[in-house]
Amino acid sequence: MTVKVRFDKEVRDYAKSEKVKDQVLRLTETALAQALEKFHRRMILIEGDTLRKAELAGILAGASAKVLSEVIEELKEKRLRDESEDRIEVLYATDALGEETFGRKRYEAFRKHFDVLAGSNVEVKAVTFKHTRDILGRTYDLLVLDMSYDYSPNDLGRIIETVRGGGLIFILAHPFEKWKNMWTGFHKSLVTPPYTIDDVKKRFNRRLIRKFTEHEGIYIITENGKLRKKPKRNKTQAKIKARKGVEIPEETIFPRELYEMALTGGQVEVLKAFEELVENKGMVVLTADRGRGKSVSVGIAAIGLALALKKRTRIVVTAPEPENVQALFRFAKRALERLGFKPHVVEEKGLIKELYARKIGLRYYPPTEGYRKNADLYILDEAAGIHVPILHRYLSKPRVVYSSTIHGYEGAGRGFSVKFLKRAREKRQFKELHMDEPIRYAEGDPIEKWLFDVLLLDAEPVELTEEDFELIKDKEVYFEEPDLDDWFENDREDLRNFVGIYILAHYRNRPSDVALLADAPHHEARVLRLKNGKIVTAIQIAKEGGIPKKVIDKMLKGYKPRGNIIPDMMVKHHLLKEFARLKGYRIVRIATHPDAMDMGLGSRALELLEKEAREKGLDWIGSGFGASEELVRFWVRNGFAVVHLSPARNPVSGEFTAIVLKPISEKAKKLIRQANDEFRIRLTEWLGDTHRDLEPEIARWLFETPFGEAVEYPIHLTAIQKKRLDAFTGKVLTYDTVVDAVKPIVKLYFLDGWMKPYLDERQIRLLIYRVLQAHSWEETAKLIDRTETFTMIEVRDIIRGLWYYYKRIVL
């Protein structure tokens, strides 16, 4: 059926009375016709400085909503929207909606005209950027995105993808020439002492503007009706094509109604994979680019599995954040309703946390809690954002599903494969699926192409050849500070290669990371290139320190200056206020090309960065990162001292955050040595309390020091404690009766310098786990995969050697 997309006389008369030019109406008709015919999205950007742009958006969006409401039944019939979606939904997103804000005034100007034209079958939701988590997983027909003052790239990435195919996006923006040179609220958040707003760059704004003009499917008008970028030809006829049908297997374990909810072949494959878990149990790994219906499919399939088990079924759902699983919960609920159930939903702060129906229960738990629960199925969504050791805790579960985004807002990439799946394959077999076909819109959507381009969501590192690997082996590399003006203004391929390394090497990337690199006055880039120019290591640094005395005094009272993470930590946790006057580089990120890892490039890059810092007269280099055994070992082996560990795990990654420092100046060396000594003393106590669940293999490296000398921390034992230690090592007393005397000796070992007794890795972990963390003999035996008796003997033997070595120096 062909639909004529033409606004009726009432709309045109109203528009004319509001002095809206006919060419603007024709452009909107064309954009809507294109969107409906292709099942893609189109964007209309309105430049302007007054409320007129919001009024114009109201007129155009209201008219479009009316057209969409007239074809809604056909859209449902052709499976372009769900049968339950009976209303045209509109999202209005802005920076503020308070009574006296400009954002509120623009919204009211929009609604004044929109409500006149849209009709009754339309619902508008207004949301501020601060609360966009409320819309994650939801779908809208029309979007008005007010970018007049404040927005962040994270907002852009989150909001744009809520619009379905056949829909329009209206952007409210400043005139481009003004926008290129203005600061937004996001820019103001980048100001950190000693910098001012004048030091903040505007590279990202200019990139965004350029991409609006470069990409297809985006049309630009002024608030006065002038067409700045228009379609090549007007189009008002739209032949709405039905969504490509999916083939449902003839024989299914799950109810056919669930298969009928599938919109793509990829979704059918997910359901079939879940069916295999019914009898055989097992593990499924599901990956997809954003917008492919991954979480939706898992939600539907989880209900099918619960029904097929024919018993009371408990499902644990986890993800870095509860926002990540809202689509999963909503479609699990919809699946239950389709099957005649009346599910009970438990929400917290507007987010679904639990879902129940007869003998079926789905409940969200943070990643660090979910594996502790008994369940029939464990679902880990956005798994690449979860700490790898935590992912491994779920590997032993009878039924487990790992689901993760590859490219997109939660970008994970090969890091998930390299860090987790490679080791997972050694432990068990699993089925791996990848979903390619989009679900919200058809393939080839120009707005997806624009979004991925402007935010570099699909950036990839340069491809390496055999000749390149020879250059790497021969260390034929050089260190460079790239020209970020050139990278961003001229859209250099180097920028995509640089960001691509992060996307594929790190587990979590946000669009705002690119804007931070582009515009923050204290952020810079460094690269390690092969002699042929290919980037193989990427470093993002933040210049910190040099803080004025009056700001330091405020820091002692709790003030936290933006962008000075390491000086702030040294002042607050080590009371070293003189450190804040020193200057240094904080390494925000360092990553090596995923195909060239473990070839010494990261260490070489650090060596050359230190050389640069020394030449520039800086005092220190440092970094903060999620502590894993691999990363702590990397930093320690490169001469960095650990000076802090966060008291709690990061709620997203499940990791503790470690901070490391390497001194350059003599003054910094004295202060960092003092902080490192203090940290090691604290850690000996924290391990029995605050960090009792810290992995011992990580704690082992936190105790290492580049300074080589023992901490001046006298240990005292009474004469009776010394005799009891002799009795323990002589097999007269048991460990449990001499813990008070054993612990000081073990502390002495970990606070010692390079001349301490040799222990192998297993012995070191034993001391940490049993003595400092006070885990039971049963737990400790499991750690080293030995019997409890063997473990007790091993601990006694280790203590005997340490007591023999330290006996002469204990007071």
ABEGO torsion letter per residue (X at the ends): XBBBBBBBAAAAAAAAAAGBBAAAAAAAAAAAAAAAAAGBBBBBBBBEABAAAAAAAAAAAAAAAAAAAAAAAAAAAAGABBAABABBBBBBBBABABAABAAAAAAAAAAAAAAAAAEAABBBBBBBAAAAAAABGBBBABBBBBAAABBBAAAAAAAAAABBBGBBBBBBBBBAAAAAABBBAAAAAABBOABBAAABBAAAAAAAAAAAAABBGBBBBBAAGBBABBBABBBABBBBBBBBBBBBBABBABBAAAAAABABAAAAAAAAAAAAAAAAEEBBBBBBBBGAGAAAAAAAAAAAAAAAAGBBBBBBBBBABAAAAAAAAAAAAAAAAAAGBBBBBBBBGGBBABBBBBGBBBBBBBAAAAAABBBABBBBBGAAABBAAAAAAAAABABBBBBBBABEAABAEAAAAAAAAAAAAAABBBBBBBBABBAABBBGBAAAAAAAAAAGAABBBBBBBAAAAAAAAAGBBBBBBBBAAAAAAAGBAAAAAAAAAAAAABABBBAAAAAAAAABAABBBBBBBBAAGBBABBBBBBBBEGBBAAAAAAAAAGBBBBGBAAAAAAAAAAGBAAAAABBBBBBABBBBBAAABGAGAAAAAAAAAAAAAAAAGBABBBBBBBBBAAAAAAAAAAGBBBABBBABBBAAAGBBBBBBBBBABAAAAAAAAAAAAAAAAAAAAAAABAAAABBAAAAAAAABBAAGBBBBBBBBBBAAAAAAAAAAAAGABBAAAAAAAAAAAAAAAAABBAABBBBBAAAAAAAAAAAAAGBBAAAAAAAAGBBAAAAAAAAAAAAAAAAAAAAAABX
